């Protein structure tokens, strides 16, 4: 009886959409059949029409193989959900109508229906995944398990570089050229050449339970900023990227950590068979308990070396990815450079994000040594033209302080230094049609912005007249000396005052200032301990950080400022999120962007992974918690007694980032009006051609007025949600009143617009 039901389902199942042709399916099957450990009958669904069932199995095999090959090409994780998504897209009408391309973001009913439609169409997903797709197909690809904390994190696909793989690729290429229905998804275009069309700016959003949330709508002014940023053209120096990649690979090969860890593993592998005295839920954990404890202790002893190696691997892989895309476009090289551009869009915190390889992908940290760009000839003066267009005379050695960002990228000259005679004698050190990119970075921007927004004039004066991070470092040493010998006082783990240690403490100071975003001390300690190369010995334990802030606020002005801003801003921002949740459990926080007037809605729901058992291969969906309302929205995450909700975590930094993005937008407008056409904006950092540098300082100063005038919309966010009778509502209204009085004083000529402290970015500076 069940066989007849299955036959009727197969007969009424809709035809596949976007499946490869029969000829391609037969050719792929003939190619891979010798290496398959499973008979075709195991992959076929029931039914009297054996030929149709075998054809469906072969088509499903090709679709599944393509999903794995594309995952390997794009270096994405290979999971059962990913395989299911590709197959369901072809054989399930319900899946195609769901409004999202990932099963993990769908409702449970949708995924279950899609799986039934797969079975009705004759696709035996369980057998296909377990017997063929999961572990790889010899000659085409293999998969390696990616380990995670106490569980697997999917698999990594490694494509086979052999003849069978080449023959498979040729079959798929012929299928795509024939336009029979199947289209291999195009690879991500990380490098966008200047002559290629710019993709349409997308609207950032997330999906849970087939419902969108945190949709980043864009207003007209933001669209104009995106247009200006997308008009920017940069030249990418190919040799510089290649040389950096070679240097990183050499350091990778010479690093001592892999050999050290392999030697330890070889000497201690016998510990896996030693019993332990702990109670375990599984025999597997019990067998490896002694070995795991010894390994953790070994890693702790060599934490700095391991962290340095992992950082090196990350930079090498990132540079290698850029180099692969450069090689794909090497036919467009002109004088060893590629002219590129990028698309942009706004993300949930209202900042601008690039879509392609851009200046943000190269480090701005200064190179350890000066670069020699020209050595003078001993026989007399001569003239040479460097790749940046500078003419050098042979009268000595010329060195520059560079960074990867400065070495990789140049841009078009603007000639503004010639047109402007009011730049106090400024003249560019370079000549030619192309110039290095130079720029400025806003120092501790969130502290400066908060000082202005909260009407803290003394704090504003302090953070805009000296480096706040350097002041915090001085405070670390001062508190350490003040608490020497005291119980429960702050103790700097490494109190040696050297240039290297100060650089590490500046990084720690930047991380410590994230307390203004609501970042916990526990998270700071974990991050600093995990990256000793950047932070050195860090700042110690959670108790140490608490003692630092409490004692430091009494003896150091910069630490006192940090505590003052934290104690005033955090409670009001948390109260804002609480009031939004109390008003409506589904709406989240709704307000108007001060820059472009777009309506913003932050409504992140709580989500949880839910397995969907089905045979031996369960899928997983990440469902929102709670029931949807009439419009399909889910309750916003309110958190638990041990953690704050997602809305709280988004509100604190998101509001500051929104102000930061608004200021960046005004700087971009000011630069464009001044005649600068190639503008790189990276949050609170801006880069332009070297011959227009004074225009950048003028633009930063000019942006203060429109940004300050727009703050009324920022205060309205708090006033709309916080009751005037509450303490937090009164505090927010005091902020507005301070802003209003200052604005009136400025318009009357009795005060000045805010002035933000910036520092020069290290790119390509002649020494």
N, C-alpha and C positions, 0 to 999 in steps of 0.2 A: 504493500500500500504506500509506504514512504517513497519507494522508487517512482511510482506514478506521480506523486505530488512533486517530486524533484523534477521529473520530466516536464510537467506542465509549467513549473516555474521557469525552467530553461527556455521553453518555447515562447513564453510571454516576456522574458527579460529583454529590455531595450538593447539595441546594438551598442558596441563600444564607440566612444568618441575620442578621437585623437590617438587611436592605436596604430602600430606599424602595419604595413601591408603584409599579406599572406606570404609573398615571395621573400620578404625580409625575415619573417618569422621562421620560415623553413630553412633559409640559408644560415641563420644564427644557430638554429637547432642542430643542423648538420655540423657546424663548426665546433660547438661546445659539447656535443653528445659524448665523444670519446672520454672526456674528463669528468663526466657526471657520475656520481655514485648512486643515482636514483633512476629508476625506470620511469618512462613517460606515463605509464599507467598510474603511478602514485600521485602524479600531478593533475590527473584528469578527474573531472567531476563525473557523477553518475549520469546515465542516460543511454538510450538505444542508439543515438547517432554518434558512433564512436569517432568518426572523422571530425565532426564539429567540436567534440570535447577535446580531442587532441590539438586542434587548431587553437582553441581558447587557451589551453595550457601553454602552448608555444608563444602565443602573443603575450600572455601574462609573464612568461619568463623573460622576454625581451624588455618589457616595461620595467620589471624588477631589476634586471641587470643595468638598465639605463639609469635608474634611480641611484644605484650604488656607484656607477661610474661617474655620474655627475657629482655625487657627494665627495668622491675622491678628487675630482678635478677642482672643485670649489673649496676643498679642505674643510668640509663640514662633517659633523658627527653622523654616523650611520646608526640609525635606531629603527626599531620595529614600527614606530609611528611614521617615520619618514617613508619607509617602504609601503606602508598601508596607504599613505596619502597619494602616492603616485599611481597605485593601482585603482584606488577608489575614484580618482579623478577621471579615469577612463571608463569604468564600468558602473559607477553609481550616480544616477541623476540627483539623488538627495544630497550627496557630497558636493556636487557642483553648484547647487543652489544655496548652500549654507552661508555664503557671504564671507567666508574666510578659507584660506587654502591649507590650514593646518588642523588636523583632527584634535590636537591637544586644546585648541581654543573653541571647540564646538561643544554643543550640549550632548549629554549622554545619549538621548534618544536619536540624535542625528548620526552619531558614530555607530550605534547598534543597527540602525536601519541601513546605513551604508555597508556594513559588514554582511548583513543578510542579502543585500543586493549583489554583493560580490559572489556569495555562495550561489545565489540563484542564477547568476550568469555563468557558473561553472568554474570560477576561479577558486582553487583550494589554497587559500592564503597561508594556512598553518603549515601545510607540507612544503609550500614554496619557500617560506621564510626559514624553516628549520633545516631543510635538506639542501638548499641551494644558496639563498641570499645571505643568511646571517654570517656564515664563516668564510664566504668567498668562493669564487669559481676559479680553479687552476687555469692559469694562462691569461685570465682577464683581470682579476683583482684578488686581494686577500684582505681580511679585516683583522684588526688587532684590538683587543679589549682595552678601553681607557678606564683605568682605576680611579676611584674617588674615595672620599671619606666614608668608609664602611659600606660602600656599594659601588656598582659600576656606573660609569657616565657615558654609556654608549660605546661605539666602536669607531676606529680610525680606518679608513679605506686606503690601501696602498695599491696603486695601479701597476699592472705587470708590464714592463717594457720589453715585450717579445713579439714574435711574428703573429701569434694568435691574437693578441690584443690589437696589433696593427690591422689584421684582417677584419676583426670585429668593427673597428673604427671605420674602416672603408665601407662596410655594409651599411652602417648607420649613416654615414655621409651620403651614400647613394640614395638612401631612403629619404633623407631631408631634401636632397636636390630634386628628387622626383615629385615632391609635394603631394604625396599620397595621403597625408593625414597627420603623420607623426612629425613633431618638431622637437628637437633636443633643446632644452632651455638654454638660452645664451649665457655664457659665463659673465660673472660680474665684471663690468668695465671699470677698473680702478683708476686707469689713466685715461683722461679725456683730452684728446688733442684739440688744438684751437680751431681746426677746420671742421670738426665734427659738430653736429647739432647738440645743443644742451638739452638734456631731458627736462620735461615739465616738472616744476617743483612740486613735490608731494606734500601732503598734509600728514604730519606725524600723528599716529594714533595707536592704541593697543586694543586687543579684542579678548574678551573672556566670555565664554558661554554664548558666542555669536553676537555679543553686544559690545559696541565700541565704548571706550572710556579714555579719558585724558587726551581728547582730540585737540590738537594744537592749531586752532583756527588762526588765520593770518589776515591782518588789516592792510589797507592800501599803503600806508607808510612802510610797513615791513616788506611788502611786495616790491616797493621801490628800492629799498636797501638790498634786497636779494638781486634785483636787476643790476644794480651797480657792482655788487660783488661778483656776479657772473660775467660781467664785462671785463674783469681783470684777466690779464694774460701774464704767465710766468714762463721763464725758460729753465728747463731742468737739465743740469750739466750731467751727462751720462757717465763720464769718466769719474766724477766725484762719487757717485753712487756705487760704481763698480769698485773703486779703491776702498771705500768704507766697508763694503761687503767682504772683500778679500781680507782686510785687516780683522774684521770680526770673526771670519772663519779661521784665521790663523790663531787668534786668541782662543777660540773654541777648542781647536785641536790641542793647544798647549796647556789648557787649564788643568790643574791637578785634581780637581774634584772627581771626575768620572773614574780615573784610575784608582784613586783612594777608596771610593765607595765599592768598586768591583773587588778590590783586594780584601776589604772588610767582609764583603758578602761571601767571598770564597772561603775565608777563614772561619766564618761563623755560621755557615749553612747547617751545620750539624745541630744547632740550637733548635731547629724546627722540630726535631724529634724528641726533645727533652720535655718532660711533663712539668706542669706548673701547679701552684697551690691556689689558683683563683677559680671561682665558679663561673662557668660560661654557658651561654644558651645553646651553642652548637659545638660539635666536636672539631670542626674546622678551626674555629677561633682558639680552642684549647690547644690544638697541636702547634699553632704558631705563636702562642702567647709569649713564651720566653724569648723567641727570636724577635718579635715585634718590640718588646721592651728594650732589648739590647740595641736594636736599630734606632729607636727614638733617642736613646741616650747618646749614641754615636753622632746622630744628626745634630743634636743640641750642642755637642762639643765642637762641631765644625759648621755652626750655623752661618757665620759670616761668609765662609768659602762657598757653601752651597747656595746662599742667596746671591752672591756675585755671579756664580755660574748660571743660575736660572735667569737672572737679569740679562746676562750675555746672550743666552739662548733666545730670549724674547726679542732683543734688538736684532739679532742675526736673522731670525725668521721674518721679522717685519721688513727689514731691508731686502731680504731675498725675494719676498713677495713683490715689492716694488720693482726689483730688477727683472723679474719674470715678465711683468707687464711692459717694461721698457723694451725687452728683447722682441716681444710680439709687435712692437711698433717701430723697430729699428730702421725700417725702410724710409721713415719720415724724418730721420736725423738730418739736421743741417748744422754744419760746423760743430758736431759733437753735442748738439742740444736739441731738446724737444720743446716746442711751444705748446703749453698746456693751459687748461682752464678747469673750472669745477662748477657743478651745480650746488645749490644751497637750499635749505629748508629750515623751518623753525621747529624746535623740539618742545617738550612739555614745559620746561622751565623758561621758555621764551627766548632762549639763546639760539644763535644761528649755527647750523651744523653743515659741514661740507660733505659732498657725496663722493668725491674722488681724491686721488693723491694731491696733497696740497702742502703748503709750508708747515702746517701743524704736524705733518708726518716726520719731519726732521727735527732733531733735538736742537734747542736753543742754548744748551750749555756750552761754554767756551771750550775750544780744543785745548788740551794740556800744554801744547807748545805753539809758539808763533810760527806762522807760515811765511816762507820766503817766496815772494812773487817776482822779484827781480834782483839780480846781482850785477852791479855795474861792471863795465868793461875796463880793463886796465889801460887799453890803448887810447882812450879818449871818450868823449861823449858820444852816445848813440841813442837811438829812439826805437823802442819796441812797443807793440800793442798787446796788452794782456787780454785774456778772454773777457774781462769785464769792461774792456774798452779804454783802459787807462794807458796813457803814454808815459813811459819812463825814460829818463836820461841816464846815461851810464856814469853817474857820479857817486855810486855807493849802493849798499844793500838796502832793499826796501822790504820790510816785514809787515805782516798784518795779524791782528787777532781775529780769529775766525771761529765759527761754529758750523756743525753740519748744515743747519738751516741757511747760513750765509754762503756756504760753499756750493750747495746744491742749486740754489735758485738765484736768478737775476730777472730783471724786467725791463720794459721800454723806458728810455729817457723821456722826461717831461719837458725839459728846457725851461722850467719855471725859474731856475736860478738866473737865467739870462733875462727873462721878462720882468723880474722883480728887482727893483733897485732899493727896496726898503727893508732888506734883510740884514742890515748892519754888517755889510761886507762879507756875507757868507758866500763861499764859492765851493763848488763840488770838487773833490779830489780826483774825479774820474771824468773821462771824455768818451764820446762815441754814442752810438744809438742804443746801447744796452748798459744798464747800471746795476750795481748790487742793490739788494733790498736792505733798507735800514728802518729803524723804527723805535718805538718806546713801549714800555709796559707800565701799567698803573700799579704802583707799589701798594700791596695789601689793600686791594680795591674794596673788599667787603667792609673793612674797618673804616675806610674813608667814607664810603657811602652811608654806613650806619651812623657815623658821627654827624653827618649833615642831616640825614632823615630824622634822627632823634633830637635834633637841635642841641647837640652837645658842642658848643662853640670852643670850649677849652680843649676838648678831645680832638675836635677838627683841627685846631691850630697845632696840636702836638703831632698828629699822624701825617699832616701835610707839610711839615717842615723838616722831618728827619725820617730815616728808615725805621719803620716800626719793628721789623724783624730783628734788626741789629739791637734795637732797644730792648727787645725781649731777651735776646742772648745775654746782654749785659745784666738784665734782671735775673737770669738763671744763676749767673756767677754770684751776684749780690746776695740772693736768697741762700745759696749754698754756704757762703761765708757767714751769713747772719745766723743760720741754723746749726752751725758746726757744734757738735757735742750735745745738741738738744735731742731729747727723746721725741719720736714721731715727727721730726722736722724733715725738711726737704734736703736730700743729699744727691748731688749730681753724680751719676754713676762714673763718669770720666771727667774730672775737673781740670784736666790739663788744658791750658789756654794756648792753642796753636792755630795756625791758619786752617789746617785740615779739620780740626775739631770744631772751630767756629763755623766752617761751612756746613758741617753736619748738624750743628745746633741751629743754624738758620733754617735748614730743612725741618728740623723738629719743631721750631717755632711756628713755621707755616702750618704744620699739622696740628699743633697745639691750639692755634687760633681758630680751628674748625669747631671749637666749643661754641662759637657764635652761631653755628648751624645746628646745634643740638647734638653734635657728635659726642659719644660717650668716651670717658677716659679709658674704659676697657678696650674699645675698638682702637684707640690711639696706641695703647701699649702693644696690642697684637700686631699692628702694622709696623711699628718701629722695630719690634723684635724680629719680624719677618724680613726686614730689609736693612741689615746692619751696614751695608755698603753706603746707603744714603744717610742713615741716621746715626751711624756709629753705635755707641752704647745706649743711645736714646735718652729718655728722661726717667727711666725707672718704672716702678710699679704704679698701680692705680692710687694707692695710698700716698705715694710720692707726689703724684700730680695734684691730688687734693691739697696736700701740704704746700705745694708750690703756689697754687692759686690763692690759698688763704693767707699764707705768710707774705707772699710777694705783693699782694694788693696793699699791704701796709708800708712797704719799704721801697717799692719801685713804681714809677708813674705809668709805665707801659703795661705792666701786669695789672695795676689798679684800673686802667682804662679797659682792659680786656674783661675784667670781672664786672665793671660797671655796665658795659654794653650787654654782656651776657645776662646779668641779673635783670636788666630792664627789658630787653627785646624778647628773650626766650619765653618768659611767662605770658606776655601779651600775644605772641604768635601762637603758642599752644592754646591759649584761651580762644583765639580766633578759630582754630580748627575745631575745638570742642563746641563752640557756639554753632558752627556750620553743621556739625553732626547732630546737635540737639535740635536744630530747626527742622531738618529733614534728613532722614537716614539715607536717602537715595541721591539727593542732589549734589552733595559734596560742597565745595567752595566755588562760588560763581562770582566773578568780578570783571571789571573792564581793564584792559591793558593800558597803562599810562602813556605808552608810546604811540600805538597805532589805533587805539579805540576798539580793538577786537574783543568780543566776549570770550572769556577764558573760563573753563570749567575743569576743576580737578576733582575727579570722583573715582579714585582707585578702589576696586573691591578687594576684599580678602579672598585669596585663592588657595586651593589645596589640591594635591595630586590624588586622583581617584582611579584605581585600576578597574578595568572592564573585563572580567574573566570571560574567556571564550576558548574552550579547548585547552591547548597547552601553551598558547601564546597570547596572553592578555595585553591589550592596549592600555594606555594611560591618557587621561584627560585632566587638564588643570581647571577645575570648575570653580566658579565664584561661590562663596559661602552665602547661604540664605536664599530666599525666594525673590524673584523679580517682581517689580510693580507692573502697573498697567501698560507703561511705555517700554517695558523690557529691561529697565535698569536694575542693577543689583545693589544691595546695601553697601555703603562705603565702609572700608576697613576701619574699625574702631580700636583695634589692638586688643591686648589682654592686660592682665594685672602685671605681667613681667615685661611687656614690650609695648611701645607706642604704635599706633596704627600707621598705615601707609600715608594717610592724608597729613598726619603730623610730620612725618619724615620728609614729605614733599613741600609742605608749606614753609618751614623755616628757611631752608636754603633757596627754595624756588622764588620767594618774594625778592630776596637779595639779587639772585641771578637775573630776575626780570628787570630790576633797576639797572643792573650792570649792562644788560643787553640794550636797554633804552639809551643809555649813555653812548654805547658803541654805535648805535644807529645815528645819533646826532653827529658823532665824529665823522662817520662815513659821509653824511650829507655835507658837512662843512668842507671836507677834503674834495668832494666832487665839485662843489661850487667854486672851489679855488682853482680848478683845472686839473686836478690829479685824476687820472683815469684807471690806473692799476693800483687797487687798494686791497690789502690783505688784512682781514679783521679776525683775530683769534681771541674771543672773549674780551678781555681788557688789554689786549696787545694789538698794535696796528703797525703795519709795515708798508712802505712805499719806496719809490725809486730814490736813490741817494741825492739827486739834484733837486728834490722837493722837500727835504727834511724840515726846514723852517715852517713850511705849510702845515706839517703835522702838529708841531707845538701850538701853532695858531688855532688849528682845528680843535685840539683838546681844550684849549681855553675858551673857544667860542661855544663849544657844546654845553658848557656849564649852564648857560642862561636858559635855553629851551628845556634842558633836562630838569632844572630846578623848578621852572614854572609848571611842569607837568606833574609834580609830586602831589597835587591835590587829589588826583585819582588814586594814588597809593593810600593816602589817609582814609579815603572813602571806603576802601575795602574793610578796614577795621570798624569804622563808624556804622556800616551797614549791618554788622553782625554783633558788635559788642554794645551792650546796654550802657547808656550814658551814666546811669546810676552806679554801675560797677566800678571797681578800682581800675580794672584793665581798660574799660571804656573811657574813663577819665584820663588815663595815661595817654591813650591814643589821641584824644582830643587836645591834650597839651602839646603833643607833637605837632599837630596841625596849627595850633595857635602860634607856636614858636616859628613855624615856617611862614605863616601869614605875616607876622610882625617883621620878619627879616625881608620878605619880599617887598613890603611897603617901604621899609627903610632903604632898600636898594633902589627902588623906583624914585625915591625922594633924593637920592644921591648921598645918603648917610651910611651906606654899607656897600659891600662888594659881593659879586657872585662867588660861589665856591671855587676854589682853585685846588686842583688835584695834583698830587705829587707823582711824577713819572720818572722812570729811569731808562737809559738807553739800552736797547737790546743788542747783544753781541751777535753781529752777523759777519761783516767784512770791513774791519776798521784798520786803516793804516796807522802803524805805530811810529 
